[in-house]
Amino acid sequence: MRLAGAELVESREILPGQWLQTYRAPDIIAGARAGQFVHVRAGDYSGLVLRRPFSINTMDLATGTLTIHFRVIGRGTAWFTFLRPGDRIEMLGPLGRPFEVDPRSRHLLLIAGGLGMAGVRSLTDEAIRGGRQVTLLFGAATARDVYPSSLLPDEVEYVVATDDGSMGHHGFVTELVPEYEGWADQAFACGPLPMLRALARLAATRRDRLGVATLGRKRGGGRPAVAGSAAARRKAFLQVSMEQNMGCAVGACLGCVVKAAAGPPVRVCREGPVFAAEELDWAGGW
Ligand code: FES
């Protein structure tokens, strides 16, 4: 984790109210992994010093740049849209625990809902660099909110669902999962809580429904992995990236806790944001 200056290279509105910004931040992305995030200090009209967490949307080690993808939801995020190339901001990162892909997984299923695309986007690059096949299921309310396919690597199979049926499958993105879960070695998701809950339910019943072995049995003799460890995530069929409001983003304020399936609550900023789905209590009221 480093605190470093980041220079804005490019800023554009890619969807109504959604922005993609490129920052030069070589110190931040050195060693960063897919699923991690940055905490960025914004200027604010009130004069308060506020920080915002952003998933690292993409990283380019050759140019030392990263992108963030965000929706304008208040004055803090609106402030970012007024920045111009050459402006500098302060960035803390990389933060949190990343996605863990089992080295033997060849077929990855990524599921994103709305702005959850930012949570899994860098995993598409990482997976394709590793020679894996990636299917990305994306859910949005309507066609005008669908993430542009031109911003994805050509190698990704991109399947869209919209709530109103204006593009792709008419319905929730989770309804597409049964078609692909037999093909997938592992799945990775980010999006609204109801979507993640539905996916966790599907993952929990997958073995019985499909008659497939769990990753633990198939690849490691069923030895239990320590909860919260990279090994636990690597063994899981489904890993989820949680989106929570964050205050400090370094584990101090406890403002981001969620219920664990066993043991004390866990902090999304420190023990997450990526968890094995079975590590969380999905009935929890968070
Ligand atoms: S945001 Fe403060 S503990 Fe996570």
Residues whose N, C-alpha, C, O or C-beta is under 5 A from the ligand:
A	BS01	FES	N245 M246 G247 C248 A249 V250 G251 A252 C253 L254 G255 C256 R267 C269
